């Protein structure tokens, strides 16, 4: 995920701002980390440069 995308991303659940927590990055590319919504306190993982912004609890049961 590119760091410059952060200002246009929002929480898919409450539309709140997301806070970036980086675990691994190279240059402008965030490879591993978390996007945290401070509004509803949900964490969205970033794995291999891809943020998983699917709302929680909507997966197959």
MARBA-3410 file (N, C-alpha, C, O; in Angstrom, 1 decimal):
61
0.8,-1.2,0.0,0.0,0.0,0.0,0.9,1.2,0.0,1.9,1.3,0.7 ~ 0.6,2.2,-0.8,1.3,3.4,-0.8,0.9,4.4,0.3,-0.3,4.5,0.6 ~ 1.8,4.9,1.0,1.6,5.8,2.1,0.7,7.0,1.7,-0.1,7.5,2.5 ~ 0.8,7.5,0.4,0.1,8.6,0.0,-1.5,8.3,-0.1,-2.3,9.3,-0.3 ~ -1.8,7.0,-0.1,-3.3,6.7,-0.1,-4.0,6.9,1.2,-5.2,7.0,1.2
-3.3,7.0,2.3,-3.9,7.1,3.6,-4.9,8.2,3.7,-6.0,8.0,4.3 ~ -4.7,9.4,3.2,-5.7,10.5,3.4,-7.0,10.2,2.7,-8.0,10.8,3.1 ~ -7.0,9.3,1.7,-8.3,9.1,1.0,-9.0,7.8,1.5,-10.1,7.5,1.1 ~ -8.4,7.1,2.4,-9.0,5.9,3.0,-9.8,6.2,4.2,-9.5,7.1,5.0 ~ -10.9,5.4,4.4,-11.7,5.6,5.6,-12.2,4.2,6.0,-12.2,3.3,5.3
-12.7,4.2,7.3,-13.2,2.9,7.8,-14.5,2.5,7.0,-15.4,3.3,6.9 ~ -14.5,1.3,6.5,-15.7,0.9,5.8,-17.0,0.7,6.6,-18.1,0.7,6.1 ~ -16.8,0.7,7.9,-17.9,0.5,8.8,-18.5,1.8,9.3,-19.7,2.0,9.1 ~ -17.7,2.7,9.8,-18.2,4.0,10.4,-17.8,5.2,9.6,-18.1,6.3,9.9 ~ -16.9,5.0,8.6,-16.4,6.1,7.7,-15.4,7.0,8.5,-15.1,8.1,8.0
-14.9,6.5,9.6,-13.9,7.3,10.4,-12.5,7.3,9.8,-12.3,6.5,8.9 ~ -11.7,8.1,10.3,-10.3,8.2,9.9,-9.5,6.9,10.3,-9.9,6.4,11.4 ~ -8.5,6.5,9.5,-7.7,5.4,9.9,-6.3,5.8,10.3,-5.8,6.7,9.7 ~ -5.8,5.2,11.3,-4.4,5.4,11.7,-3.5,4.3,11.3,-3.8,3.1,11.5 ~ -2.4,4.7,10.7,-1.5,3.7,10.1,-0.5,3.3,11.2,0.1,4.1,11.9
-0.3,1.9,11.4,0.7,1.4,12.2,1.6,0.5,11.3,1.1,-0.6,10.8 ~ 2.8,0.9,11.1,3.7,0.2,10.1,4.6,-0.9,10.9,5.1,-0.6,11.9 ~ 4.6,-2.1,10.3,5.5,-3.1,10.8,6.7,-3.2,9.8,7.8,-3.4,10.3 ~ 6.4,-3.2,8.5,7.5,-3.3,7.5,7.2,-2.4,6.3,6.1,-2.4,5.8 ~ 8.2,-1.7,5.9,8.0,-0.8,4.7,9.3,-0.7,3.9,10.4,-0.9,4.5
9.2,-0.4,2.6,10.3,-0.1,1.8,9.9,1.2,1.0,9.0,1.2,0.1 ~ 10.7,2.3,1.3,10.3,3.5,0.6,8.9,4.0,0.9,8.6,4.1,2.1 ~ 8.1,4.2,-0.1,6.8,4.6,0.1,5.8,3.5,0.2,4.6,3.7,0.5 ~ 6.2,2.2,0.1,5.4,1.1,0.1,5.3,0.5,1.5,6.3,0.1,2.0 ~ 4.1,0.4,2.0,3.8,-0.3,3.3,3.6,-1.7,3.0,2.6,-2.1,2.3
4.5,-2.6,3.4,4.3,-4.0,3.2,3.5,-4.8,4.2,2.7,-5.6,3.9 ~ 3.7,-4.5,5.5,3.0,-5.1,6.6,2.6,-4.1,7.6,3.4,-3.1,7.9 ~ 1.5,-4.2,8.2,1.0,-3.2,9.2,-0.4,-3.3,9.4,-1.1,-4.4,9.1 ~ -1.0,-2.3,10.0,-2.4,-2.2,10.4,-3.0,-0.8,10.1,-2.3,0.2,10.4 ~ -4.2,-0.8,9.7,-5.0,0.4,9.6,-6.0,0.3,10.8,-6.8,-0.6,10.7
-6.0,1.2,11.7,-6.8,1.2,12.9,-7.8,2.3,12.8,-7.5,3.5,12.7 ~ -9.1,2.0,13.0,-10.2,3.0,13.1,-10.3,3.3,14.6,-10.6,2.5,15.4 ~ -10.1,4.6,14.9,-10.2,5.1,16.3,-11.7,5.2,16.6,-12.1,5.3,17.8 ~ -12.6,5.4,15.6,-14.0,5.5,15.9,-14.7,4.2,16.4,-15.3,4.3,17.5 ~ -14.5,3.1,15.7,-15.2,1.9,16.1,-14.2,0.9,16.6,-14.5,-0.3,16.9
-12.9,1.3,16.7,-11.8,0.5,17.3,-11.6,-0.9,16.5,-11.5,-1.9,17.2 ~ -11.7,-0.9,15.2,-11.4,-2.0,14.4,-10.1,-1.9,13.7,-9.7,-0.9,13.2 ~ -9.4,-3.0,13.7,-8.1,-3.1,13.0,-8.3,-3.8,11.6,-8.9,-4.8,11.5 ~ -7.6,-3.2,10.6,-7.6,-3.7,9.2,-6.2,-4.0,8.9,-5.4,-3.1,8.8 ~ -5.9,-5.3,8.6,-4.5,-5.6,8.4,-4.0,-5.2,7.0,-4.8,-5.1,6.0
-2.7,-5.0,6.9,-2.0,-4.8,5.6,-1.0,-5.9,5.5,-0.1,-6.1,6.3 ~ -1.2,-6.8,4.5,-0.3,-7.9,4.3,0.2,-8.0,2.9,-0.6,-7.9,1.9 ~ 1.5,-8.1,2.7,2.2,-8.1,1.4,1.7,-6.9,0.6,1.6,-7.0,-0.6 ~ 1.6,-5.7,1.2,1.3,-4.5,0.6,-0.2,-4.2,0.2,-0.6,-3.2,-0.4 ~ -1.1,-5.2,0.6,-2.5,-5.1,0.3,-3.3,-4.9,1.6,-3.3,-5.7,2.5
-4.0,-3.7,1.7,-4.9,-3.5,2.9,-6.2,-4.3,2.7,-6.8,-4.3,1.7 ~ -6.6,-5.0,3.8,-7.8,-5.7,3.8,-8.9,-4.8,4.5,-9.0,-4.8,5.7 ~ -9.6,-4.1,3.7,-10.6,-3.2,4.2,-12.1,-3.7,4.2,-13.0,-3.0,4.2 ~ -12.2,-5.1,4.2,-13.5,-5.6,4.2,-14.1,-5.4,5.7,-13.3,-5.7,6.6 ~ -15.3,-5.0,5.8,-15.9,-4.9,7.1,-15.8,-6.2,7.9,-16.1,-7.3,7.3
-15.5,-6.2,9.1,-15.4,-7.4,10.0,-16.8,-8.0,10.2,-17.8,-7.3,10.3 ~ -16.8,-9.3,10.2,-18.0,-10.1,10.5,-18.8,-10.3,9.2,-20.0,-10.8,9.3 ~ -18.3,-10.1,8.0,-19.0,-10.3,6.8,-18.5,-11.5,6.0,-18.9,-11.7,4.8 ~ -17.6,-12.3,6.6,-17.0,-13.4,5.8,-18.0,-14.6,5.8,-19.0,-14.5,6.4 ~ -17.6,-15.6,5.1,-18.4,-16.8,5.0,-18.5,-17.5,6.4,-17.6,-17.5,7.2
-19.7,-18.0,6.7,-19.9,-18.7,8.0,-20.0,-20.2,7.9,-20.1,-20.8,8.9
END
